[in-house]
Amino acid sequence: MNAMTDLDRIGISIDRISFEKSDFKHSHRDEGYTFHMVEKGTVHIEIDFNRFEIRAPSLVYMHPSQVHRILHFEHITICSLSVKDESLNPEYLTLLDQLAPTKPLYLEEKTNSTFLAIFDLCLNFSTQSNNRLHYSLLKDSCNTLVAFMISQFLGKDKTQGNLSRFESMAKAFKELLGKNYRICKSPGRYAEKLNISTAYLNECIHHTTGFSVSQHIRERIILEAKRLLYHTDKSVKEISFELGYDDYPYFSRIFKKSTGMSPLAFRNKNRD
């Protein structure tokens, strides 16, 4: 976990940084909801085991749960903003949780110009520590920037405002799964929380995704297991307990069935 340092007291980190060459490749999570806009250059990055080549001008959004590492870059300029949940508008916080995970977004010229104008305003307010309204100015301007960025990611999906009943239920299930996968592993429990039958929930999820509710639950657990195996030094037993399995040999069998290798084999392979 990369802890926030800049303006940590108010839960906001903002900066524009230029690098000549990559000199770090460690994997980590960010403490806040994080956006990186590649203003100049190209970055090769891995996010949750998916690799991306990101060319300027592009916007990357990473949820605090996601792990990532820089693979390579040269001669780049990055505009970065990270905000803890307590400094975010609650509506934006909900949308950010719903968005993740999402792919990097290329910015058209007009959109890029608007982003840079708002970002420069935020960056300017971040330096005005003697202003009696420093925190309010910074928080409000950063929330404006976050809202603008969210609007761009939502704009990629033209169906957001016209979801079918099945799609709405799948979206609600995804939100519940993200919050409860460690403690709730039964399709019936999710159906109960959504006030529908298990059969209807499975029908909704299979219709919209092609997979069963059980498969989604298992894959969400396996993703978090991969993150912990790769980016921490916790033992398989510790990871098993953290993910809600008291019987860690059983957890290992589930992991192997899903990935084709044991947890330790996965860790060793990806750390080579």
LOTIKE-295341 format. One line per field, with one value per residue: residue in one letter; x, y, z of N, C-alpha, C in turn. Coordinates in pm, 1 decimal, m for minus. Example, Ala and Ser with C-alpha at 12.3 -4.5 7.8 and 13.67 -1.06 7.14 Angstrom:
BEGIN
r <- c(a,s)
n_east <- c(1319.0,1285.0)
n_north <- c(m569.0,m225.0)
n_up <- c(780.0,708.0)
ca_east <- c(1230.0,1367.0)
ca_north <- c(m450.0,m106.0)
ca_up <- c(780.0,714.0)
c_east <- c(1320.0,1290.0)
c_north <- c(m330.0,3.0)
c_up <- c(780.0,787.0)
% end
This chain:
BEGIN
r <- c(m,n,a,m,t,d,l,d,r,i,g,i,s,i,d,r,i,s,f,e,k,s,d,f,k,h,s,h,r,d,e,g,y,t,f,h,m,v,e,k,g,t,v,h,i,e,i,d,f,n,r,f,e,i,r,a,p,s,l,v,y,m,h,p,s,q,v,h,r,i,l,h,f,e,h,i,t,i,c,s,l,s,v,k,d,e,s,l,n,p,e,y,l,t,l,l,d,q,l,a,p,t,k,p,l,y,l,e,e,k,t,n,s,t,f,l,a,i,f,d,l,c,l,n,f,s,t,q,s,n,n,r,l,h,y,s,l,l,k,d,s,c,n,t,l,v,a,f,m,i,s,q,f,l,g,k,d,k,t,q,g,n,l,s,r,f,e,s,m,a,k,a,f,k,e,l,l,g,k,n,y,r,i,c,k,s,p,g,r,y,a,e,k,l,n,i,s,t,a,y,l,n,e,c,i,h,h,t,t,g,f,s,v,s,q,h,i,r,e,r,i,i,l,e,a,k,r,l,l,y,h,t,d,k,s,v,k,e,i,s,f,e,l,g,y,d,d,y,p,y,f,s,r,i,f,k,k,s,t,g,m,s,p,l,a,f,r,n,k,n,r,d)
n_east <- c(84.8,64.1,103.6,m60.3,108.0,153.7,m21.7,m154.4,m303.1,m551.6,m635.2,m584.6,m392.1,m200.3,m31.0,198.6,420.3,733.8,918.9,1223.4,1320.5,1206.1,1243.0,1144.9,962.7,792.0,509.5,190.6,m79.6,m283.0,m368.2,m583.1,m862.7,m756.8,m629.3,m452.1,m330.0,m186.1,8.8,219.6,411.8,451.5,326.8,380.5,189.4,79.9,m225.5,m400.9,m310.9,m353.3,m220.5,m136.2,m78.1,m29.6,m91.9,m22.7,m275.8,m408.3,m631.8,m615.7,m788.9,m779.7,m902.8,m893.2,m869.1,m736.3,m437.4,m122.1,148.5,425.0,561.1,725.1,855.4,942.9,1052.5,814.1,521.6,312.3,m7.8,m134.7,m385.3,m503.5,m752.1,m884.4,m1164.7,m1308.8,m1286.9,m1429.0,m1717.5,m2014.3,m2185.3,m2012.5,m1831.0,m1981.4,m2026.6,m1763.5,m1696.5,m1871.0,m1772.9,m1524.4,m1371.5,m1217.4,m1113.5,m817.7,m865.2,m870.3,m818.9,m994.1,m907.0,m1050.4,m1163.0,m930.9,m817.6,m1004.5,m979.4,m709.0,m731.3,m897.9,m743.9,m508.7,m614.7,m684.6,m427.9,m308.7,m462.1,m377.6,m135.1,m185.6,m156.6,m172.6,m411.4,m722.3,m937.4,m828.4,m852.2,m1123.5,m1132.9,m951.6,m1061.0,m1320.4,m1259.4,m1112.6,m1308.5,m1471.9,m1306.4,m1290.2,m1559.8,m1580.5,m1403.0,m1525.2,m1758.1,m1656.3,m1569.1,m1815.0,m1939.9,m1841.2,m1997.5,m2287.2,m2522.7,m2577.8,m2782.6,m3014.4,m3088.9,m3182.2,m3413.1,m3278.8,m3011.7,m2995.9,m3027.4,m2800.7,m2604.4,m2658.0,m2603.0,m2326.7,m2228.1,m2295.3,m2146.2,m1881.9,m1857.3,m1907.4,m1783.3,m1594.0,m1726.0,m1969.9,m2065.4,m2257.1,m2491.4,m2760.9,m2765.3,m2701.9,m2918.1,m3119.2,m3050.3,m3109.4,m3374.2,m3497.2,m3554.8,m3320.7,m3302.3,m3397.4,m3203.5,m2979.6,m3066.2,m3072.8,m2798.6,m2667.9,m2783.3,m2688.2,m2410.1,m2319.5,m2224.5,m2258.1,m2394.6,m2246.0,m2001.0,m1914.9,m1883.9,m1680.3,m1471.9,m1427.0,m1322.7,m1093.4,m952.2,m885.0,m728.9,m513.8,m408.1,m317.2,m135.5,56.4,134.2,187.2,352.3,213.4,121.2,m20.1,m209.5,m276.0,m385.6,m600.6,m760.9,m812.4,m976.4,m1200.0,m1199.2,m1172.6,m1071.0,m789.9,m663.0,m881.8,m939.6,m707.7,m750.0,m969.7,m855.1,m661.1,m823.5,m944.6,m733.6,m547.7,m313.0,m131.2,m165.2,94.9,253.8,153.0,231.7,514.0,560.5,476.8,648.8,892.1)
n_north <- c(m119.6,213.6,486.5,801.4,1111.3,1383.4,1667.3,1515.0,1545.5,1640.7,1452.7,1456.0,1426.8,1582.3,1647.1,1744.1,1570.7,1507.5,1256.2,1108.8,845.9,514.1,413.2,258.8,m31.1,m147.0,m320.3,m204.7,m71.9,218.2,454.2,623.3,715.2,714.7,908.1,924.1,1130.2,1101.8,1329.9,1379.0,1162.4,796.6,523.5,204.5,m14.6,m233.4,m343.2,m503.3,m748.6,m716.7,m584.4,m261.7,m26.5,304.1,597.9,948.0,1199.3,1053.3,909.6,749.6,558.4,436.4,222.8,204.3,m64.8,m189.4,m331.2,m232.4,m177.9,m0.9,m72.0,21.9,334.0,639.0,974.5,1125.3,1310.7,1340.3,1405.9,1390.0,1283.8,1200.9,1100.7,1062.1,878.1,1028.9,1289.4,1307.2,1385.0,1223.4,1118.6,1101.9,921.1,685.2,645.1,609.1,367.8,205.3,225.5,93.3,m214.7,m14.5,54.6,236.2,569.2,738.1,1082.1,1324.3,1625.9,1861.0,1771.8,1708.5,1963.8,2087.0,1924.8,1984.8,2255.9,2255.3,2094.0,2248.0,2458.2,2326.8,2245.7,2490.5,2587.5,2402.8,2491.3,2707.9,2735.5,2923.2,3044.7,3107.6,2958.6,2737.4,2446.7,2410.9,2531.5,2366.9,2108.9,2137.6,2213.5,1991.1,1795.0,1884.7,1831.3,1551.4,1485.2,1567.6,1387.7,1141.3,1173.5,1151.9,884.9,755.9,840.6,675.1,449.6,426.3,316.9,351.1,511.8,380.9,117.0,m225.6,m433.9,m669.5,m585.0,m377.6,m522.6,m684.0,m491.0,m399.1,m632.1,m656.6,m437.3,m511.2,m747.9,m652.9,m535.5,m737.0,m984.1,m1116.3,m1216.7,m1313.9,m1574.5,m1717.6,m1760.0,m1741.4,m1571.3,m1323.6,m1292.3,m1273.0,m1029.0,m860.4,m889.7,m1079.7,m1395.2,m1671.8,m1809.8,m1619.6,m1419.8,m1557.1,m1590.0,m1323.2,m1249.3,m1438.9,m1385.7,m1125.4,m1142.2,m1394.2,m1573.5,m1760.8,m1670.3,m1787.8,m1828.4,m1563.5,m1482.2,m1655.1,m1581.4,m1317.5,m1351.5,m1499.3,m1309.9,m1120.9,m1287.0,m1337.1,m1078.4,m1043.1,m1253.1,m1185.8,m921.7,m897.0,m1032.5,m1215.7,m1530.7,m1829.5,m1935.8,m1713.0,m1544.7,m1698.7,m1697.9,m1422.9,m1391.2,m1519.2,m1796.9,m2056.4,m2306.0,m2358.5,m2543.2,m2615.6,m2370.1,m2346.7,m2551.3,m2454.5,m2229.2,m2347.0,m2492.9,m2288.3,m2140.1,m2319.1,m2371.1,m2400.0,m2176.4,m2097.9,m2167.3,m1989.6,m1746.1,m1771.9,m1796.8,m1546.9,m1375.4,m1418.3)
n_up <- c(0.0,m95.4,95.1,139.4,125.5,53.6,150.9,339.2,568.2,498.8,326.7,49.4,m241.3,m479.3,m784.0,m1044.2,m1233.3,m1387.3,m1556.3,m1663.1,m1714.0,m1631.9,m1300.2,m1106.3,m1019.2,m844.4,m708.5,m601.0,m396.3,m402.0,m148.3,m170.6,m389.9,m709.9,m981.1,m1282.2,m1524.9,m1829.8,m1955.3,m2128.7,m2336.8,m2315.6,m2130.8,m1996.4,m1820.6,m1557.0,m1440.9,m1201.2,m1313.4,m1580.6,m1876.2,m2004.8,m2264.9,m2250.2,m2404.2,m2431.4,m2485.8,m2202.8,m1960.6,m1649.4,m1417.0,m1087.8,m847.6,m486.2,m415.8,m620.2,m754.1,m888.9,m1118.6,m1256.1,m1567.4,m1776.1,m1894.8,m2063.3,m2063.8,m1968.4,m1863.2,m1589.8,m1461.6,m1148.6,m918.6,m603.8,m383.3,m63.3,73.7,263.2,180.4,m49.3,m243.2,m148.1,m348.9,m568.8,m470.7,m457.7,m733.2,m821.4,m699.8,m838.2,m1095.8,m1106.7,m1207.6,m1465.4,m1800.5,m1917.9,m2046.4,m2349.0,m2416.2,m2592.9,m2776.9,m2689.8,m2449.3,m2309.2,m2281.9,m2114.3,m1886.7,m1811.8,m1750.1,m1522.2,m1356.3,m1324.2,m1177.3,m938.6,m858.2,m815.6,m596.7,m410.9,m320.1,m164.1,124.4,328.1,299.9,445.7,370.4,259.8,264.1,191.2,m63.4,m203.1,m167.6,m282.5,m547.3,m632.0,m614.1,m816.8,m1034.2,m1011.1,m1058.2,m1323.9,m1446.6,m1386.2,m1536.4,m1793.1,m1806.5,m1766.7,m1993.5,m2188.2,m2191.6,m2338.6,m2261.1,m1997.7,m1888.3,m1959.4,m1865.2,m1873.9,m1684.4,m1611.2,m1646.3,m1459.0,m1222.9,m1233.9,m1208.1,m948.4,m807.9,m857.6,m714.4,m450.8,m430.5,m443.7,m194.1,m11.6,m59.9,97.9,319.2,239.1,52.3,m73.7,m333.8,m268.2,m46.0,m156.3,m326.8,m138.9,m14.9,m223.1,m244.5,m413.4,m585.3,m577.5,m816.7,m1000.5,m974.0,m1071.5,m1332.9,m1423.7,m1400.2,m1560.0,m1804.9,m1862.3,m1840.8,m1907.4,m1727.3,m1418.2,m1093.5,m887.2,m1016.1,m1053.4,m786.4,m703.9,m883.1,m805.0,m549.0,m611.9,m762.2,m561.4,m403.7,m577.8,m593.2,m328.5,m302.1,m488.7,m431.5,m163.1,129.3,272.4,416.0,262.0,429.0,590.7,395.9,314.3,549.9,563.6,347.0,425.8,461.6,675.8,648.6,507.2,326.9,169.2,51.6,m103.7,m286.3,m425.4,m541.6,m708.1,m880.3,m1018.5,m1134.4,m1228.0,m1100.2,m788.5,m500.1,m406.4,m626.1,m813.6,m696.3,m705.5,m980.9,m1080.8,m960.2,m1061.4)
ca_east <- c(0.0,131.9,32.2,m57.4,195.4,127.0,m149.6,m217.3,m395.4,m685.0,m669.0,m574.2,m256.9,m206.9,100.4,237.9,557.1,798.0,1022.2,1300.8,1318.6,1147.3,1341.9,1075.0,869.0,726.8,364.5,133.2,m211.4,m285.4,m458.5,m702.3,m912.5,m643.8,m634.2,m327.4,m345.7,m58.2,8.8,319.3,482.2,381.9,351.9,337.3,149.0,1.5,m330.1,m470.2,m260.7,m379.8,m119.4,m185.6,12.9,m110.2,m29.7,m80.5,m327.8,m499.2,m666.4,m621.6,m851.9,m754.2,m972.8,m797.9,m852.0,m659.5,m291.5,m66.4,292.6,478.0,652.4,827.5,820.8,1052.4,1017.1,670.4,468.2,190.4,m88.7,m188.2,m474.2,m552.4,m841.0,m943.8,m1310.7,m1368.6,m1282.7,m1505.5,m1862.3,m2068.9,m2237.9,m1899.5,m1773.6,m2064.4,m2000.0,m1628.0,m1701.7,m1941.3,m1691.8,m1408.9,m1253.9,m1242.4,m990.6,m771.6,m949.3,m801.9,m888.6,m995.8,m840.4,m1133.2,m1172.9,m799.5,m800.8,m1088.6,m914.3,m589.9,m773.0,m944.9,m630.6,m420.5,m683.3,m666.1,m286.5,m286.7,m521.2,m302.6,m17.9,m228.8,m175.2,m201.1,m548.5,m809.9,m1029.3,m743.0,m909.4,m1249.5,m1100.7,m888.4,m1157.0,m1427.7,m1205.5,m1077.4,m1433.2,m1514.2,m1223.1,m1333.9,m1688.4,m1554.5,m1341.3,m1628.4,m1848.2,m1590.4,m1574.4,m1954.6,m1974.8,m1800.0,m2106.6,m2407.9,m2642.0,m2589.4,m2908.3,m3127.9,m3061.6,m3295.1,m3429.4,m3168.7,m2886.9,m3001.2,m3005.6,m2660.4,m2527.1,m2676.9,m2529.1,m2184.7,m2198.1,m2300.8,m2034.5,m1759.7,m1853.7,m1938.2,m1731.1,m1516.6,m1811.9,m2091.8,m2022.8,m2372.3,m2582.1,m2886.0,m2752.1,m2709.5,m3057.1,m3195.7,m3021.2,m3171.5,m3518.9,m3542.2,m3520.5,m3188.0,m3317.4,m3409.6,m3072.9,m2894.7,m3114.5,m3025.7,m2653.1,m2628.3,m2830.0,m2607.6,m2265.1,m2285.7,m2171.8,m2347.7,m2363.3,m2136.2,m1875.5,m1875.0,m1836.5,m1550.3,m1370.8,m1392.8,m1235.3,m965.3,m880.6,m824.3,m622.8,m399.6,m349.3,m246.5,m22.1,158.2,177.8,219.0,426.6,129.1,118.2,m145.4,m303.4,m322.3,m471.6,m722.9,m841.0,m854.2,m1083.2,m1316.7,m1190.0,m1099.9,m1006.7,m707.2,m643.5,m997.8,m916.3,m602.8,m809.8,m1052.0,m763.1,m599.4,m926.7,m973.1,m616.3,m463.8,m190.2,m148.6,m133.8,240.0,305.3,115.4,320.2,651.4,561.8,460.3,758.2,1017.6)
ca_north <- c(0.0,342.2,582.2,939.4,1196.6,1523.6,1715.3,1397.0,1583.9,1659.7,1338.3,1485.4,1435.2,1629.4,1690.6,1721.9,1520.5,1462.1,1154.8,1078.0,701.0,440.7,362.3,181.9,m128.3,m219.2,m329.5,m143.0,m12.4,354.8,466.5,696.5,696.6,776.5,934.7,968.9,1171.7,1104.0,1453.3,1360.9,1034.6,667.8,443.4,65.0,m39.0,m353.4,m318.5,m629.4,m853.8,m680.0,m487.8,m155.4,75.3,425.7,709.4,1078.8,1227.6,948.9,914.5,620.3,559.7,316.4,208.1,165.7,m210.5,m240.6,m329.0,m195.8,m148.1,56.6,m162.9,98.3,462.6,733.3,1112.5,1143.1,1404.3,1283.9,1484.7,1289.4,1324.0,1091.7,1157.2,965.7,881.3,1131.4,1418.7,1296.2,1395.4,1087.1,1073.7,1065.6,800.2,573.9,625.6,556.0,226.2,135.6,228.4,3.2,m166.5,41.9,65.1,373.3,643.2,839.1,1210.3,1409.2,1754.6,1951.1,1712.7,1723.7,2105.0,2111.1,1857.9,2058.1,2382.5,2226.6,2041.9,2360.2,2531.3,2245.6,2249.8,2624.6,2593.0,2314.8,2563.9,2824.9,2687.4,3035.1,3090.3,3056.5,2861.7,2647.1,2312.7,2417.9,2558.7,2249.6,1998.2,2162.1,2211.2,1852.7,1722.8,1923.7,1754.6,1411.5,1477.1,1576.4,1262.2,1038.5,1195.7,1102.2,738.4,716.9,870.1,564.2,353.2,502.7,247.8,369.5,572.1,305.5,m21.9,m316.6,m489.6,m763.2,m508.8,m306.7,m620.3,m724.1,m379.5,m401.5,m749.0,m625.0,m347.9,m592.5,m841.7,m580.6,m501.2,m849.8,m1113.8,m1184.4,m1278.4,m1368.0,m1655.9,m1794.1,m1686.5,m1717.6,m1454.7,m1203.8,m1281.5,m1224.9,m887.3,m789.5,m916.6,m1159.7,m1536.7,m1710.0,m1846.5,m1498.1,m1354.5,m1630.5,m1559.6,m1187.5,m1245.3,m1519.3,m1316.0,m1005.4,m1168.0,m1527.0,m1655.0,m1775.7,m1593.3,m1857.9,m1800.8,m1425.7,m1479.8,m1723.0,m1503.3,m1198.4,m1399.9,m1537.1,m1187.1,m1065.6,m1380.2,m1309.9,m951.7,m1061.8,m1343.3,m1118.6,m792.3,m900.8,m1151.3,m1295.3,m1673.5,m1878.0,m1950.1,m1578.2,m1496.2,m1777.7,m1643.9,m1286.8,m1401.4,m1584.3,m1942.4,m2113.4,m2428.0,m2307.5,m2641.1,m2604.1,m2249.1,m2377.3,m2633.4,m2363.5,m2145.3,m2429.3,m2526.4,m2168.3,m2087.0,m2426.2,m2385.8,m2373.8,m2038.3,m2074.4,m2172.4,m1861.4,m1642.7,m1791.6,m1770.1,m1404.9,m1298.1,m1448.6)
ca_up <- c(0.0,m98.1,179.1,91.9,205.2,21.3,202.1,398.5,674.7,442.7,243.5,m93.2,m295.8,m617.8,m831.1,m1183.0,m1222.3,m1510.7,m1538.9,m1783.2,m1733.7,m1519.9,m1204.5,m1003.7,m1075.4,m736.2,m715.7,m482.4,m399.7,m351.6,m34.7,m210.3,m525.6,m778.6,m1124.5,m1345.3,m1663.7,m1900.7,m2033.2,m2234.3,m2336.5,m2315.7,m2011.2,m1994.9,m1682.6,m1528.4,m1341.6,m1172.5,m1402.2,m1719.5,m1919.3,m2092.1,m2318.6,m2238.5,m2475.1,m2401.8,m2351.0,m2157.3,m1819.3,m1582.8,m1284.6,m1010.2,m720.3,m380.4,m406.6,m732.8,m745.7,m1017.3,m1121.6,m1379.3,m1635.4,m1849.8,m1954.4,m2087.1,m2097.4,m1950.2,m1764.8,m1533.6,m1368.3,m1057.0,m809.9,m520.4,m282.2,28.6,66.8,348.3,111.9,m172.0,m243.6,m136.9,m478.5,m652.8,m411.3,m504.2,m875.1,m836.7,m664.8,m945.6,m1217.5,m1102.9,m1281.1,m1597.5,m1878.7,m1942.5,m2140.6,m2430.8,m2408.3,m2711.7,m2754.3,m2609.9,m2315.3,m2247.7,m2245.0,m1997.1,m1774.1,m1770.0,m1689.3,m1385.9,m1280.1,m1287.5,m1070.2,m816.9,m821.3,m762.3,m462.5,m320.0,m268.8,m86.8,261.9,419.1,276.8,551.9,309.6,181.0,251.4,116.6,m203.2,m262.1,m169.2,m378.8,m683.6,m663.9,m639.7,m951.5,m1126.8,m1002.7,m1127.3,m1468.1,m1491.0,m1381.3,m1650.0,m1914.0,m1805.9,m1786.1,m2131.5,m2275.5,m2196.2,m2373.5,m2211.1,m1853.4,m1847.2,m2012.5,m1832.6,m1860.9,m1549.8,m1589.6,m1632.9,m1330.8,m1117.3,m1241.8,m1153.0,m803.1,m758.2,m862.5,m602.6,m328.7,m431.7,m412.1,m52.4,77.2,m105.1,201.9,420.5,177.9,m61.9,m120.5,m422.2,m197.8,42.2,m240.4,m371.5,m23.9,2.4,m334.4,m235.9,m527.4,m569.7,m627.1,m957.4,m1081.4,m973.8,m1165.8,m1467.6,m1456.5,m1414.9,m1676.3,m1925.2,m1889.6,m1840.7,m1958.2,m1618.0,m1304.1,m972.9,m817.9,m1087.8,m1023.1,m648.3,m700.3,m953.5,m724.3,m441.5,m672.3,m796.3,m440.7,m364.0,m665.7,m549.8,m201.3,m325.5,m568.9,m382.9,m20.1,172.6,360.7,385.6,203.6,540.5,627.0,287.7,323.2,660.3,528.4,247.6,484.4,461.1,789.8,598.2,398.1,219.0,80.8,m27.4,m202.1,m391.9,m506.6,m619.4,m812.6,m977.9,m1097.6,m1204.8,m1281.7,m1021.1,m646.0,m463.8,m401.0,m763.2,m874.7,m641.1,m756.6,m1124.2,m1109.0,m900.7,m1132.8)
c_east <- c(87.9,50.1,43.5,31.7,164.7,m13.2,m227.6,m322.8,m537.3,m718.7,m665.6,m426.9,m267.8,m69.9,109.6,386.5,607.5,908.7,1093.6,1296.3,1257.8,1258.1,1273.3,972.3,796.0,575.7,304.4,m13.9,m197.5,m391.2,m589.3,m753.5,m822.4,m666.4,m495.4,m360.1,m208.1,m61.4,105.5,379.8,390.4,422.8,300.5,311.0,69.9,m96.5,m408.7,m440.4,m300.7,m282.9,m177.5,m68.3,m68.7,m34.1,m100.7,m166.7,m432.1,m517.1,m679.4,m687.5,m824.9,m824.0,m871.2,m774.1,m759.9,m508.4,m235.4,83.9,329.3,576.5,763.3,769.4,949.3,993.4,865.8,641.0,332.1,122.0,m162.2,m275.6,m518.5,m631.0,m895.7,m1095.0,m1372.9,m1367.9,m1361.7,m1654.3,m1920.6,m2123.6,m2124.0,m1834.7,m1850.4,m2036.3,m1862.0,m1622.4,m1770.1,m1857.0,m1584.8,m1450.8,m1294.5,m1109.9,m947.5,m850.9,m866.5,m885.0,m878.8,m941.0,m920.5,m1144.3,m1041.9,m777.4,m882.2,m1027.1,m796.8,m625.9,m818.6,m829.6,m538.9,m482.2,m664.8,m522.6,m251.2,m340.9,m441.1,m182.9,m55.7,m257.3,m206.6,m341.8,m641.0,m908.9,m953.9,m808.8,m1037.0,m1224.6,m1043.5,m987.4,m1262.6,m1377.4,m1168.8,m1201.8,m1492.3,m1436.5,m1265.1,m1465.9,m1669.4,m1496.9,m1441.7,m1719.9,m1787.6,m1593.8,m1717.3,m1997.3,m1934.4,m1913.4,m2238.4,m2534.7,m2667.1,m2725.4,m3031.3,m3107.5,m3190.0,m3305.1,m3315.9,m3037.6,m2882.1,m2973.2,m2860.2,m2570.0,m2536.8,m2601.8,m2379.2,m2143.7,m2197.4,m2181.0,m1904.8,m1744.4,m1858.6,m1869.7,m1650.9,m1605.3,m1934.7,m2055.1,m2135.6,m2458.9,m2713.8,m2881.9,m2762.2,m2852.5,m3144.9,m3175.1,m3089.4,m3323.3,m3573.9,m3506.1,m3381.8,m3194.7,m3324.5,m3276.6,m2979.6,m2935.5,m3064.0,m2877.1,m2607.7,m2668.4,m2737.0,m2458.7,m2225.3,m2232.3,m2271.6,m2305.3,m2245.2,m2002.4,m1825.3,m1819.8,m1696.6,m1441.8,m1331.4,m1298.6,m1097.7,m885.0,m812.2,m712.4,m497.3,m329.0,m263.7,m124.8,92.6,217.9,198.6,300.3,345.5,130.0,m15.9,m251.5,m360.3,m418.7,m605.9,m815.4,m895.0,m971.4,m1202.0,m1316.2,m1107.6,m1022.0,m917.9,m669.4,m759.7,m984.5,m812.8,m657.7,m896.1,m963.1,m703.7,m700.0,m953.0,m856.1,m528.0,m333.2,m219.8,m119.2,15.7,301.9,272.9,207.0,460.1,661.4,560.1,566.1,891.7,1061.0)
c_north <- c(124.0,442.0,721.5,1022.6,1343.7,1562.1,1605.5,1434.2,1599.8,1552.8,1362.0,1493.7,1475.0,1679.6,1668.8,1686.5,1477.0,1363.3,1134.3,929.6,634.3,388.0,292.0,91.5,m204.1,m214.1,m272.1,m108.8,130.9,366.4,536.6,651.6,779.9,789.7,978.8,1006.8,1180.9,1223.8,1445.6,1221.9,912.6,587.9,302.1,28.3,m169.2,m321.0,m447.3,m735.7,m833.7,m569.7,m389.2,m70.3,204.1,542.3,840.4,1126.1,1122.4,958.0,772.9,639.2,427.9,323.6,167.5,15.8,m265.5,m228.7,m300.4,m174.4,m90.9,m42.4,m87.1,233.1,541.0,869.0,1136.2,1255.8,1351.4,1387.1,1386.2,1351.8,1199.2,1152.3,1045.6,983.7,992.0,1269.9,1418.7,1320.4,1253.7,1032.2,1027.5,937.3,676.6,542.4,566.3,408.3,145.5,126.0,120.1,m141.4,m110.1,61.7,211.8,437.3,745.9,966.7,1285.4,1547.5,1847.6,1901.7,1729.5,1867.3,2139.7,2048.5,1939.9,2190.6,2360.0,2177.6,2154.9,2445.2,2457.8,2255.4,2385.4,2636.0,2508.4,2385.4,2679.4,2788.5,2799.5,3091.9,3027.4,2953.3,2759.1,2511.9,2314.1,2440.5,2435.0,2134.7,2019.1,2157.6,2069.3,1768.3,1759.4,1844.9,1607.9,1393.3,1480.8,1445.4,1147.7,1050.5,1142.2,949.7,688.8,738.9,762.1,465.5,427.7,438.3,274.4,422.7,493.6,156.6,m102.0,m363.7,m585.2,m688.9,m432.8,m401.9,m666.9,m615.2,m377.0,m518.2,m720.9,m536.1,m424.8,m686.0,m772.3,m550.0,m622.8,m981.3,m1188.3,m1263.1,m1346.7,m1442.4,m1739.2,m1709.6,m1651.6,m1595.8,m1324.9,m1183.4,m1226.7,m1075.4,m802.4,m811.4,m985.4,m1304.7,m1564.3,m1743.0,m1722.3,m1422.7,m1423.5,m1602.4,m1421.9,m1185.7,m1322.8,m1449.8,m1200.1,m1034.2,m1302.5,m1621.5,m1660.0,m1685.4,m1656.1,m1831.2,m1660.2,m1415.4,m1540.0,m1639.1,m1377.4,m1236.7,m1432.8,m1413.7,m1128.6,m1155.4,m1356.9,m1181.8,m971.8,m1152.5,m1269.9,m997.6,m784.3,m1025.7,m1236.3,m1441.3,m1711.0,m1891.7,m1814.5,m1523.0,m1568.8,m1723.4,m1505.4,m1287.4,m1483.5,m1734.9,m1989.5,m2237.6,m2389.5,m2412.6,m2638.5,m2480.7,m2274.2,m2459.4,m2547.4,m2278.8,m2225.7,m2464.9,m2408.7,m2126.3,m2193.9,m2444.9,m2353.6,m2226.9,m2008.8,m2077.7,m2043.2,m1750.3,m1654.5,m1758.7,m1621.2,m1317.3,m1326.6,m1331.3)
c_up <- c(0.0,m17.2,119.5,183.5,182.5,68.5,272.9,500.9,622.1,338.9,94.6,m132.8,m442.5,m660.6,m982.1,m1180.3,m1359.2,m1477.0,m1671.2,m1816.4,m1611.8,m1430.0,m1088.7,m1071.1,m964.8,m751.9,m588.1,m505.1,m351.0,m243.4,m71.2,m346.2,m616.0,m929.1,m1170.1,m1489.3,m1726.7,m1994.8,m2150.7,m2222.3,m2338.0,m2193.7,m2034.1,m1849.6,m1672.1,m1416.2,m1321.9,m1277.4,m1547.9,m1759.9,m2020.3,m2140.2,m2327.6,m2299.8,m2441.2,m2518.2,m2311.0,m2006.7,m1764.7,m1446.4,m1214.4,m875.1,m613.6,m369.4,m514.6,m709.8,m884.8,m1004.6,m1257.4,m1439.2,m1708.1,m1893.1,m1976.7,m2122.5,m2087.8,m1851.0,m1721.6,m1443.0,m1278.0,m949.2,m736.3,m404.9,m194.0,31.8,150.1,283.8,m18.0,m147.9,m239.9,m268.8,m568.6,m601.3,m457.4,m650.8,m899.4,m801.8,m774.8,m1072.4,m1221.0,m1127.7,m1417.6,m1669.2,m1891.8,m2056.1,m2216.7,m2431.1,m2540.6,m2675.2,m2664.1,m2465.7,m2239.8,m2201.6,m2121.0,m1873.0,m1721.6,m1703.3,m1545.1,m1299.2,m1234.9,m1176.3,m937.1,m767.0,m760.6,m619.7,m362.8,m257.0,m176.5,58.7,361.0,401.6,380.8,498.9,223.0,157.6,167.7,m32.4,m271.9,m274.7,m277.0,m522.7,m725.0,m688.3,m775.4,m1055.7,m1129.0,m1078.1,m1278.2,m1519.9,m1490.2,m1503.0,m1779.9,m1921.1,m1827.9,m1930.5,m2228.9,m2294.8,m2217.2,m2316.6,m2063.7,m1810.9,m1890.6,m1989.8,m1826.6,m1716.3,m1517.5,m1565.1,m1501.0,m1214.4,m1115.9,m1182.8,m1001.2,m740.4,m754.0,m744.9,m470.8,m319.1,m392.2,m264.7,39.3,43.0,1.1,298.7,361.9,50.5,m121.5,m213.7,m353.8,m108.2,m37.8,m290.5,m259.6,m2.8,m105.1,m340.4,m360.3,m501.0,m625.2,m775.1,m1046.5,m1086.5,m1073.0,m1309.3,m1512.7,m1487.7,m1537.9,m1806.0,m1962.1,m1902.1,m1900.8,m1852.6,m1503.2,m1189.3,m899.6,m884.0,m1057.5,m880.8,m640.0,m766.8,m876.9,m611.1,m496.9,m711.5,m673.1,m390.2,m448.0,m622.8,m425.4,m217.6,m394.7,m500.5,m232.3,9.4,269.8,317.6,323.9,313.0,581.2,522.7,290.3,431.3,626.9,430.8,296.9,484.1,580.7,748.7,479.6,294.2,118.7,m8.3,m136.7,m317.1,m484.6,m597.9,m735.5,m921.0,m1071.3,m1185.1,m1269.3,m1209.1,m875.1,m615.6,m462.1,m539.9,m836.6,m826.4,m701.5,m904.7,m1152.3,m1045.2,m966.3,m1218.9)
% end
